[in-house]
Amino acid sequence: MDAARDRKAEDVVALDLRGLSDVTDTFIICHGSSDRQVAAIVENIERRLLVEAGRKPTHIEGLRRSEWVLMDYIDFVVHVFLEEKREFYRLERLWGDAPALPLPPLPEESAGAAESC
């Protein structure tokens, strides 16, 4: 999630699909405000997962247009949308039975919480 947030991805959510899908365990969904931002988010996710976890996607789809990019890591799938495409396809509603997984706080949220203690 931090890899997406590093490139200012918006409204990052993770859905637990275990028991609902035979294809993957988790969807991670976010969006950017331009095709260039979507491409930057995807590139950073791919780079960080490779460097930090040794993980390569088995498949990336949609990068050429960067309106909806799907990154398949088998046990989780990352969807990076342009905002208007995310609103159109509404994956969160399509998978409405899937519970949201908690996300770690943003670094500035944790720093703010520590300062307020």
N, C-alpha and C positions, 0 to 999 in steps of 0.2 A: 504494500500500500504506500509505503514511504517513497518508493521509486516513482509512482504516479504523482504523488503530492509534491515531490521535488520539482516537477514541471507544471505545477499549479493545476493539476486535474481537479475537477469540481465534483462534488456530491459522490464521493467514493463509497460504494457499498459492497458488501460481500454477502452472498446468499448461500446457505447450507442446502445443497441438493441431495445429500445422502438420503436414500430411501425414496427419493422422488425421480431420480434420473439414473439410468444405467451407463450414461456416457461420461459423467464427471461428478466429482464431489462438491465442487464449489464454483460459483460464478463470482468474479470480481468485475464490477461495472463502474465506469466513470465517464466523464466527458470533458472535452476541451471546447474552446470557443472558435477555433479556426482549424483548417486542415493541417496547417504547419504545427500548431500546438498538439494536435492529435498525434502526428508523426513523431514529435519530440517526446511525448509521453511514452509512446510505444518503444522508441529507441532506448529510452532510459530504463524502462522496465526490463527489456531484453538484456541490456548491458549489465545492470545490477544483479539480476538473477544469475547470469552467467558467472560474473566475478565473485559474488558473495555466496552463491549456493551451488555453482557448477551445473546449473539447469539451463537447458536449451529448449525452446519450444519445438514441438514436433511439427507444428504447422502455424504459419501466419497467413491470414487472409484479409484482403481489403486495404493493404498498405498503399497501393498505387493511388487510390482516390482519397484515402484517409478520412472517410466519412463514418465508417464503422469498421474498426479493425478488430479481428478476433485472433487471439494468441492462445494456442492450445498447448497446455503443459500436462495433458492427460488427467491428472487428479484435480486440476483446476483450470479454468478457462477465463481469460481476461478479455473483456469487451471494452474498447475505448471508442467512444462515439463523438461525433459533432453534436452539440447540444440539441439541435433541431431533429436530428436522426434519432437520438435517444428518446425524445418526446414522442416521436412517431411510432417507434417499435415497442417502447414501454416494456422492456424485459422484466422489470420488477413486478409489473402487474400480471404479465403472462405466467410468471413463476410465483404468484401471490401466496401459494401454500408454503413456500420455502422461508424458513426463519432467517432473519438477518443475523450475521455473526458480528460480535463486537469488534470494533476497530481500535487500535492503539491511538491514544490522543496525539494530536499534532504536537511537534516539539515546542512551539510557542505556547500551547495550552498547558503542557506540563510545567514549563518554566513559570508561567503565570500562576499556576496552582501552588508551586513551591514558594514563590515570592509572597503569596497571600497567607501562608501558614505562619 
